[in-house]
Each structure stands twice: as C-alpha cells, then as structure tokens.
Amino acid sequence: MTLTLAEMAVAVLTTADGRAKTALSHAHAAAWRTSREAGATLPIGRAEPPTRPARPTRPELLPPRDVPRRRPGTREGRIALLHALAHIELNAVDLHWDIVARFAHVPMPLGFYDDWVKSADEESKHFNLLCDCLESSGSFYGALPAHAFMWRAAEDTAHDLHGRLAVVPMVLEARGLDVTPGMIGIFERAGEAAAVAALRTIYAEEVGHVAYGVKWFNWLCGRDGLDPKEVFHALVRRYFHGPLKPPFNTEKRAEAGLPPDFYWPLADEVAEAPGTAGFR
C-alpha cells in the first residue's frame, strides 16, 4: 500500500536509530521527489506525529547546562563539537519531517512540502557526514551526552505554524549561519579535511533551509494580511527561550532573505533571557 507523505513523515519520526532514521528519510524523500517529477504527486494525507521523535538509548540527554564543555583546540574538544553537531542535525531531520506531518491539515501549496522534504533529505546527509567524521576519529554518535533543547521549540510551536517557521528556520537555523564559519576555521587549523568538507556542505545548504522558512513565513503572513516583521518579533518573544546573540552573519542571512530589522531589534532585548545559546 502506498503511504501518504504525512505517513512517511511519521515513519521517520518513529524510527529511533540515527542511521536507520536517515536512510528512511532519504528513501521517502526520493519517493516524494519521483512522484512529483512523474506528475503523480503522492497525497499529503493525515497522520498523527509523536509528541517527541523516537531516539536511540544513547546519547544520554541532559539539561543544556549539564552537558560538559570541552575546548575545541584539543582533539577531544573537536570530537565533542562534531558530536554536538551530529545531534543537532538528527534533530533537524525530525524537525523538518515533523512540520510536514504536524501541519498537514493547514492548506499549503505543494511547494511547501517540496522544500521541507528536501531540507529533511539534506539534514539526513549532514548527520551521516558528521557520523562518518566521528567514526574516522575513533568515536561515534551516542558516545557523549547531548541535550534536548532543540525539541522544545517543536513542542512549544506544535499548534502554531507561523511560530514554528519563525523559531526553527528563522532563529535556530539562522544561528548556524552565524557560527559555522568559525567552526570551519577550527577544523582547518587542525588539518581535518573531512570535517572541513562536511561543514562546508552543511553551511552552503543551511542557507536554503533558512530561506525556505523566510519564504513560507512571509507567504503565510501575506495570506493572513499580517505584517511579517511585527509577527516575527511577537512570536520570538513568545516561543524562543534563549538569546539572539550577535555577531550575526548579515551576508548569509540576507542571502536567505532575512533582513537585519527582523533580528537586531530582538538581540539586546532577549540577550539576558535564561536558556542556552541557540542552534549550534
């Protein structure tokens, strides 16, 4: 029996092992893409996503403040950084499939699903690239503790598509554009070419994910007769539980369609809020 897109999304969300989750993500993304190219688009359908996605028994999930910090100038610190990034990318796989399943009841153009399925497919690639780097360094995903801060954004915005787009791609993923160049430099100085290549791929493709968020956020606001900037500010104040921390990568944010007057007015205002420091 042919699955609907929403059922495919839930199948990914309910798969625990990271490599198995991303393999299924790739397969379902390919099925969706093939159906679109053939002019026989799979039905979106409806399916009930889990409150939280299935996760392997490791890594141990701790409160963000309890996750040990390691200096990136050491080999152990670089492994810890790769592990943290792999955890983020696995969460991103789930976040992108979750938006497909959780908001399938909201009438949206097919392009909305094209964009988030593509994003999930790319995040799956990112997770595997980082796992490959970890394994070549003698480690693996799950070897170190991680935190569940990112999924709080999904839970907080489970009934608000505007809020989900504002917080996940336009705040959390945009934060990745700010900090990834510095991480690339860390691995360049250490001579770790595979990690540099992986991070450069991630950096290039994350611009598109932020852009999808901006595009569909603006589309929804336009449909509803709302001012995107005012709505964005209100939603970040309501749902985001960490600081918007400069410096911002204004060039890449602009490339993704995110102008400074969206995020700069929130930087000082939110900077003293409790919580952790964003996506990456």
BATI-240773 format. One line per field, with one value per residue (C-alpha): y, x, z; residue in three letters. Coordinates in nm, 2 decimals. Each point is the difference from the previous one (the first is absolute). Layout:
! residues N
py [Y/...];
px [X/...];
pz [Z/...];
selum [ALA/...];
END
This chain:
! residues 280
py [0.00/0.34/0.23/0.36/0.27/0.05/-0.37/0.00/0.29/-0.19/-0.31/0.20/0.16/-0.33/-0.16/0.01/-0.09/0.30/-0.18/-0.19/0.33/0.18/-0.30/0.00/0.38/-0.03/-0.27/0.19/0.33/-0.19/-0.14/0.34/0.15/-0.28/0.04/0.38/-0.05/-0.26/0.23/-0.25/0.18/-0.21/0.11/0.21/-0.18/0.02/-0.19/0.06/0.09/-0.09/0.27/-0.08/-0.20/-0.34/0.01/-0.26/-0.09/0.21/0.28/0.07/0.32/0.26/0.35/0.24/0.14/-0.35/-0.10/0.01/0.26/-0.08/0.23/-0.03/0.05/-0.36/-0.33/-0.09/0.34/-0.03/-0.34/0.15/0.27/-0.25/-0.20/0.31/0.09/-0.36/0.02/0.33/-0.14/-0.30/0.23/0.20/-0.31/-0.05/0.37/0.01/-0.32/0.12/0.32/-0.21/-0.24/0.24/0.27/-0.22/0.14/0.35/0.07/0.07/-0.01/-0.31/0.20/0.02/-0.37/-0.01/0.24/-0.18/-0.35/0.13/0.15/-0.32/-0.19/0.24/-0.01/-0.38/0.03/0.25/-0.25/-0.28/0.22/0.10/-0.36/-0.11/0.27/-0.12/-0.37/0.09/0.17/-0.31/0.11/-0.03/0.18/-0.08/-0.02/0.34/0.16/0.25/0.21/0.02/0.38/0.01/-0.22/0.25/0.23/-0.27/-0.06/0.37/0.06/-0.33/0.19/0.31/-0.03/0.37/-0.05/-0.32/0.18/0.30/-0.19/-0.31/0.12/0.38/-0.01/-0.34/-0.08/0.36/-0.03/-0.27/0.25/0.22/-0.26/-0.25/0.21/0.00/-0.38/-0.05/0.20/-0.22/-0.32/0.18/0.09/-0.36/-0.13/-0.21/0.01/-0.23/0.21/0.32/-0.15/-0.11/0.33/0.19/-0.22/0.07/0.37/0.03/-0.20/0.16/0.33/-0.16/-0.13/0.34/0.14/-0.25/0.11/0.37/-0.08/-0.19/0.23/0.30/-0.20/-0.08/0.35/0.13/-0.24/0.11/0.37/0.02/0.21/-0.27/0.20/0.08/-0.36/-0.13/0.22/-0.11/-0.37/0.01/0.17/-0.26/-0.32/0.04/-0.08/0.11/0.30/0.13/0.05/0.22/0.01/-0.09/-0.12/0.28/-0.10/-0.36/0.10/0.25/-0.27/-0.20/0.30/0.09/0.37/0.16/0.18/-0.34/-0.12/0.30/0.15/-0.32/-0.05/0.24/-0.07/-0.38/-0.01/-0.03/-0.27/-0.33/-0.30/-0.12/0.17/-0.11/-0.26/-0.07];
px [0.00/0.13/0.07/-0.11/0.26/-0.12/0.03/0.35/0.09/-0.14/0.20/0.32/-0.10/-0.07/0.33/0.25/0.35/0.17/0.14/-0.34/-0.19/0.20/-0.01/-0.38/0.01/0.20/-0.23/-0.32/0.14/0.09/-0.35/-0.15/0.24/-0.07/-0.37/0.02/0.23/-0.24/-0.30/-0.16/0.05/-0.06/-0.28/0.09/-0.25/-0.02/0.19/0.06/0.36/0.14/0.05/0.37/0.18/0.15/0.36/0.27/0.09/0.32/0.09/-0.11/-0.21/0.09/-0.12/0.20/0.20/0.11/0.15/0.38/0.19/0.33/0.25/-0.01/0.38/0.04/-0.07/-0.26/-0.16/-0.03/-0.16/-0.24/-0.08/-0.07/-0.22/-0.20/-0.05/-0.10/-0.27/-0.12/-0.03/-0.19/-0.24/-0.03/-0.10/-0.29/-0.09/-0.04/-0.20/-0.21/-0.11/-0.12/-0.21/-0.11/-0.13/-0.14/-0.35/0.11/-0.07/0.34/0.13/0.19/0.32/-0.02/0.04/0.27/0.21/-0.03/0.05/0.31/0.12/-0.05/0.18/0.30/0.00/0.01/0.31/0.16/-0.06/0.17/0.30/0.06/-0.04/0.26/0.23/-0.06/0.06/0.32/0.12/-0.07/-0.33/-0.37/-0.33/-0.12/0.34/-0.05/-0.30/-0.22/-0.30/-0.37/-0.02/-0.07/-0.31/-0.15/-0.06/-0.20/-0.21/-0.06/-0.12/-0.18/-0.33/0.14/0.15/0.10/0.18/0.17/0.14/0.11/0.19/0.14/0.14/0.00/0.16/0.16/0.12/0.10/0.23/0.18/0.09/0.16/0.22/0.09/0.28/0.18/-0.04/0.14/0.31/0.05/0.02/0.20/0.27/0.00/0.04/-0.32/-0.10/-0.30/-0.16/0.07/-0.17/-0.30/-0.04/0.03/-0.28/-0.21/0.07/-0.10/-0.32/-0.12/-0.04/-0.28/-0.17/-0.01/-0.13/-0.28/-0.10/0.00/-0.19/-0.28/-0.02/-0.05/-0.24/-0.22/0.01/-0.09/-0.29/-0.12/0.05/0.27/0.32/0.28/0.25/-0.25/-0.12/0.35/0.10/-0.31/0.05/0.37/-0.09/-0.27/0.18/0.38/0.16/0.36/0.19/0.04/0.37/0.21/0.21/-0.24/0.11/-0.19/0.12/-0.13/-0.31/-0.07/0.06/-0.27/-0.23/0.02/0.06/0.17/-0.31/-0.15/0.26/0.20/-0.28/-0.03/0.37/0.03/-0.35/0.04/0.37/-0.05/-0.28/0.07/0.08/0.27/0.16/-0.19/0.03/0.37];
pz [0.00/-0.09/0.29/0.01/0.06/0.35/0.07/-0.13/0.23/0.30/-0.10/0.02/0.32/0.17/-0.11/0.28/-0.14/-0.17/-0.30/-0.05/0.04/-0.26/-0.24/0.02/-0.04/-0.32/-0.13/0.07/-0.14/-0.32/-0.02/0.03/-0.25/-0.25/0.03/-0.06/-0.30/-0.15/0.04/0.24/0.33/0.31/0.22/0.30/0.22/0.38/0.27/0.37/0.07/0.34/0.26/0.00/-0.27/0.07/0.12/0.05/0.36/-0.04/0.02/0.35/-0.01/0.27/0.08/-0.22/0.30/0.09/-0.33/0.05/-0.19/-0.17/-0.16/-0.38/-0.02/0.12/-0.19/0.27/-0.03/-0.38/0.04/0.25/-0.25/-0.28/0.24/0.09/-0.37/-0.08/0.27/-0.14/-0.35/0.12/0.18/-0.32/-0.20/0.24/0.01/-0.38/-0.02/0.30/-0.17/-0.29/0.22/0.28/-0.23/-0.28/0.09/-0.10/-0.37/-0.16/-0.35/-0.10/-0.01/0.38/0.01/-0.27/0.21/0.33/-0.14/-0.18/0.33/0.19/-0.27/0.02/0.38/-0.02/-0.22/0.25/0.29/-0.19/-0.10/0.36/0.12/-0.26/0.14/0.36/-0.10/-0.18/0.32/0.21/0.14/-0.09/0.04/0.35/0.16/0.18/0.17/-0.18/0.08/-0.11/-0.02/-0.37/0.02/0.25/-0.30/-0.17/0.31/0.06/-0.36/-0.05/-0.07/-0.17/-0.35/0.00/0.33/-0.13/-0.31/0.21/0.26/-0.18/-0.34/0.07/0.34/0.07/-0.35/-0.06/0.31/-0.19/-0.27/0.27/0.16/-0.27/-0.16/0.34/0.03/-0.35/0.11/0.30/-0.21/-0.27/0.26/0.12/-0.36/0.02/-0.37/0.02/0.28/-0.19/-0.31/0.20/0.16/-0.33/-0.14/0.30/-0.01/-0.37/0.04/0.32/-0.18/-0.20/0.31/0.16/-0.34/0.00/0.34/-0.10/-0.32/0.16/0.31/-0.23/-0.22/0.30/0.13/-0.34/-0.02/0.34/-0.05/0.27/0.02/-0.01/0.21/0.27/0.02/0.00/0.30/0.19/-0.07/0.10/0.33/0.06/-0.10/0.01/0.32/-0.06/-0.11/-0.35/0.02/-0.23/-0.20/-0.28/-0.34/-0.18/-0.34/0.01/0.19/-0.28/-0.26/0.17/-0.01/0.37/0.04/0.31/0.12/0.07/0.25/0.12/0.20/0.19/0.08/0.30/0.12/0.01/0.09/0.37/-0.02/0.17/-0.21/-0.24/-0.30/-0.30/-0.27/-0.04];
selum [MET/THR/LEU/THR/LEU/ALA/GLU/MET/ALA/VAL/ALA/VAL/LEU/THR/THR/ALA/ASP/GLY/ARG/ALA/LYS/THR/ALA/LEU/SER/HIS/ALA/HIS/ALA/ALA/ALA/TRP/ARG/THR/SER/ARG/GLU/ALA/GLY/ALA/THR/LEU/PRO/ILE/GLY/ARG/ALA/GLU/PRO/PRO/THR/ARG/PRO/ALA/ARG/PRO/THR/ARG/PRO/GLU/LEU/LEU/PRO/PRO/ARG/ASP/VAL/PRO/ARG/ARG/ARG/PRO/GLY/THR/ARG/GLU/GLY/ARG/ILE/ALA/LEU/LEU/HIS/ALA/LEU/ALA/HIS/ILE/GLU/LEU/ASN/ALA/VAL/ASP/LEU/HIS/TRP/ASP/ILE/VAL/ALA/ARG/PHE/ALA/HIS/VAL/PRO/MET/PRO/LEU/GLY/PHE/TYR/ASP/ASP/TRP/VAL/LYS/SER/ALA/ASP/GLU/GLU/SER/LYS/HIS/PHE/ASN/LEU/LEU/CYS/ASP/CYS/LEU/GLU/SER/SER/GLY/SER/PHE/TYR/GLY/ALA/LEU/PRO/ALA/HIS/ALA/PHE/MET/TRP/ARG/ALA/ALA/GLU/ASP/THR/ALA/HIS/ASP/LEU/HIS/GLY/ARG/LEU/ALA/VAL/VAL/PRO/MET/VAL/LEU/GLU/ALA/ARG/GLY/LEU/ASP/VAL/THR/PRO/GLY/MET/ILE/GLY/ILE/PHE/GLU/ARG/ALA/GLY/GLU/ALA/ALA/ALA/VAL/ALA/ALA/LEU/ARG/THR/ILE/TYR/ALA/GLU/GLU/VAL/GLY/HIS/VAL/ALA/TYR/GLY/VAL/LYS/TRP/PHE/ASN/TRP/LEU/CYS/GLY/ARG/ASP/GLY/LEU/ASP/PRO/LYS/GLU/VAL/PHE/HIS/ALA/LEU/VAL/ARG/ARG/TYR/PHE/HIS/GLY/PRO/LEU/LYS/PRO/PRO/PHE/ASN/THR/GLU/LYS/ARG/ALA/GLU/ALA/GLY/LEU/PRO/PRO/ASP/PHE/TYR/TRP/PRO/LEU/ALA/ASP/GLU/VAL/ALA/GLU/ALA/PRO/GLY/THR/ALA/GLY/PHE/ARG];
END
